[in-house]
């Protein structure tokens, strides 16, 4: 009986010691100052809209840059809320880490199309189908021009843009999408001196699949500059217009 009591007492004493030790180890000294800010820009290879130096300047202008401030005075949620107001940023996570460091992880908005409408508007459509204001962009994107309103940009053109982004061949081949006054689509390829007429913006996957087969079976033999126009408007047809001599 005495032995059981001693064992129980030892376990309780050990537990109390461990709790006290952890408490001491986790306790930050009062007045600790932020020594370092680590800013991680995710997807920076795909898109270079914003960098860590710009983030630093944004926070300094608002007097929110944490370096040199007391750790217990830094409110991470305030930093997140302010940075999310930037049109280039989709999400922000800010947190405190050991050694008096503040970590800021930023997810950029990823553009898939640049829009230049005939009405003079210029903006981007991102991977969520939302409008992005005009910003400096180093990304490799197709440009959509012509009779475009924002509803079409965020629906039909967004769907086509996502398809192009996901398809390695078409992402490399299509450099421009033009929207006619009738809301029909023309594509300008990078290789070949011709215009691809899609017609209405529906079933573009099937139409482009038909065109790819035509490229492989016909244009590789007769030459990529033989035709001025290739129409995919009608089902199961590829209608070509020869260049005038």
C-alpha positions in Angstrom: 0.0 0.0 0.0 2.8 2.4 1.0 4.6 1.5 -2.2 1.6 2.4 -4.4 1.3 5.7 -2.6 5.0 6.5 -3.2 4.6 5.6 -6.9 1.6 7.8 -7.2 3.3 10.6 -5.4 6.3 10.3 -7.7 4.1 10.4 -10.8 2.3 13.5 -9.6 5.6 15.2 -8.8 7.1 14.3 -12.2 3.9 15.6 -14.0 4.1 18.9 -12.0 7.7 19.3 -12.9 7.1 18.8 -16.6 4.2 21.2 -16.6 6.4 23.8 -14.8 9.3 23.2 -17.2 7.1 23.6 -20.3 5.6 26.8 -18.9 9.1 28.3 -18.3 10.3 27.2 -21.8 7.3 28.7 -23.6 7.2 31.9 -21.6 8.5 34.7 -23.7 10.5 37.3 -21.9 8.6 40.5 -21.4 9.6 43.3 -23.8 10.9 40.8 -26.4 11.3 42.6 -29.8 10.7 41.3 -33.3 14.1 40.6 -34.7 13.2 39.3 -38.2 10.3 39.3 -40.7 10.1 36.3 -43.0 7.9 36.9 -46.1 7.0 33.9 -48.2 5.4 34.6 -51.6 3.8 31.4 -52.9 3.4 30.6 -56.6 6.1 33.2 -57.3 7.3 31.1 -60.3 4.0 31.2 -62.0 3.2 34.9 -61.3 5.4 37.7 -60.2 2.9 40.4 -59.2 4.3 41.1 -55.8 7.5 40.5 -53.9 8.7 40.6 -50.3 10.2 44.1 -50.7 6.8 45.5 -51.8 5.1 43.8 -48.9 7.6 45.5 -46.6 6.9 48.9 -48.1 3.1 48.4 -47.9 3.3 47.6 -44.2 5.8 50.4 -43.5 3.5 53.0 -45.2 0.7 51.9 -42.8 3.2 51.7 -39.9 2.4 48.0 -39.5 5.9 46.6 -40.3 6.6 44.5 -37.2 10.4 44.5 -37.2 11.7 46.3 -34.1 8.3 46.3 -32.4 7.5 44.5 -29.2 6.2 41.0 -29.9 3.3 41.2 -27.6 2.1 44.4 -29.3 2.1 42.9 -32.8 -1.4 41.9 -34.0 -1.1 39.4 -36.8 -4.8 39.6 -37.7 -4.4 43.3 -38.4 -1.5 42.7 -40.8 -3.5 40.0 -42.6 -6.5 42.2 -43.0 -4.5 45.1 -44.4 -2.5 43.0 -46.9 -5.7 41.3 -48.2 -6.8 44.7 -49.5 -4.1 44.6 -52.1 -5.7 43.5 -55.5 -2.7 41.2 -56.2 -3.2 39.1 -53.1 -5.7 36.3 -52.7 -4.8 35.2 -49.1 -2.5 36.0 -46.2 -1.4 34.1 -43.1 0.6 36.0 -40.5 1.9 34.3 -37.4 4.6 34.5 -34.7 7.4 31.9 -34.6 10.2 31.2 -32.1 13.3 33.4 -32.0 11.1 36.6 -32.1 10.2 36.2 -35.8 7.1 37.2 -37.6 6.2 35.0 -40.6 3.9 36.3 -43.5 2.8 33.8 -46.1 1.1 35.3 -49.2 -0.9 33.5 -51.9 -1.0 35.6 -55.0 -4.0 35.8 -57.4 -3.2 34.0 -60.6 -4.2 35.7 -63.8 -5.2 33.5 -66.8 -6.2 36.2 -69.3 -5.5 39.8 -70.1 -8.5 41.7 -71.4 -8.3 44.8 -73.6 -11.8 45.6 -74.7 -12.9 47.9 -77.6 -14.4 50.2 -75.0 -10.9 51.0 -73.7 -11.1 48.8 -70.5 -7.9 46.9 -69.6 -7.8 44.3 -66.8 -7.1 40.7 -66.0 -9.3 37.7 -65.2 -7.9 35.4 -62.5 -8.1 31.7 -61.9 -11.3 32.1 -59.8 -13.1 34.0 -62.6 -12.8 37.4 -60.9 -11.7 40.7 -62.3 -8.2 41.9 -61.4 -7.3 45.6 -61.9 -4.5 46.5 -64.4 -1.2 45.7 -62.7 2.3 45.1 -64.0 2.4 41.5 -65.1 5.3 39.3 -66.1 3.1 36.3 -66.7 2.9 34.6 -70.1 -0.8 35.1 -70.9 -3.2 35.1 -73.9 -4.8 38.5 -74.6 -8.5 38.8 -75.3 -9.5 41.8 -77.4 -12.6 43.2 -79.0 -16.3 43.5 -78.0 -16.0 42.2 -74.4 -18.0 43.1 -71.4 -17.2 42.0 -67.9 -19.9 39.3 -67.8 -18.5 37.6 -70.9 -14.9 38.0 -69.5 -15.9 36.2 -66.3 -17.9 33.5 -68.0 -17.2 32.4 -71.6 -13.7 33.8 -71.8 -12.7 32.6 -68.3 -13.8 29.1 -69.3 -11.7 29.2 -72.5 -8.8 30.8 -70.6 -8.8 28.0 -68.0 -8.8 25.4 -70.8 -5.9 27.0 -72.5 -3.9 27.3 -69.2 -4.4 23.6 -68.5 -3.5 22.4 -72.0 0.2 22.6 -72.7 -0.2 22.6 -76.5 -2.9 25.3 -76.7 -1.4 27.4 -74.0 1.8 27.7 -76.1 -0.1 28.1 -79.4 -2.8 30.7 -78.8 -1.6 34.3 -78.2 -4.8 36.2 -78.8 -8.6 35.8 -78.6 -10.7 38.4 -80.5 -14.4 38.8 -79.9 -16.4 40.1 -82.9 -19.4 42.4 -82.7 -21.6 39.3 -83.0 -19.9 37.8 -79.9 -18.1 35.2 -81.9 -14.5 34.2 -81.3 -11.4 34.4 -83.4 -8.1 32.9 -82.3 -4.7 34.2 -83.3 -2.0 31.4 -83.1 1.7 31.9 -82.5 2.6 29.4 -85.2 1.0 29.7 -88.6 -0.1 32.8 -90.5 -3.9 32.2 -90.2 -6.9 33.1 -88.1 -8.9 30.4 -86.4 -12.6 31.1 -86.4 -14.4 29.3 -83.5 -17.8 30.9 -83.9 -20.0 31.0 -80.8 -18.0 30.3 -77.5 -19.4 26.8 -77.0 -18.0 23.3 -77.4 -14.5 24.9 -77.8 -12.9 21.7 -76.5 -14.3 19.6 -79.4 -13.5 22.4 -81.9 -9.9 22.7 -80.8 -9.5 18.9 -80.7 -10.6 18.9 -84.3 -8.2 21.6 -85.2 -5.3 19.8 -83.5 -6.0 16.7 -85.6 -6.1 18.9 -88.7 -2.8 20.5 -87.7 -1.1 17.1 -87.4 -2.6 15.5 -90.5 -2.8 18.4 -92.9 -0.8 21.5 -92.0 2.4 19.5 -91.2 2.3 18.3 -94.9 1.1 21.4 -96.8 2.6 24.0 -94.7 1.4 26.3 -91.8 1.1 29.4 -94.0 -1.1 27.9 -96.8 -4.4 29.2 -95.4 -5.5 32.6 -94.2 -8.6 31.4 -92.3 -9.6 28.1 -90.7 -13.2 27.8 -89.6 -14.4 25.4 -86.9 -17.9 26.9 -86.6 -19.8 23.9 -87.9 -19.9 20.4 -86.3 -17.3 17.9 -87.6 -16.0 20.3 -90.2 -12.8 22.2 -90.8 -13.3 24.8 -93.5 -10.1 26.4 -94.8 -9.7 29.6 -96.9 -6.5 29.6 -99.1 -4.4 32.7 -99.2 -4.7 34.9 -102.2 -1.7 34.8 -104.4 
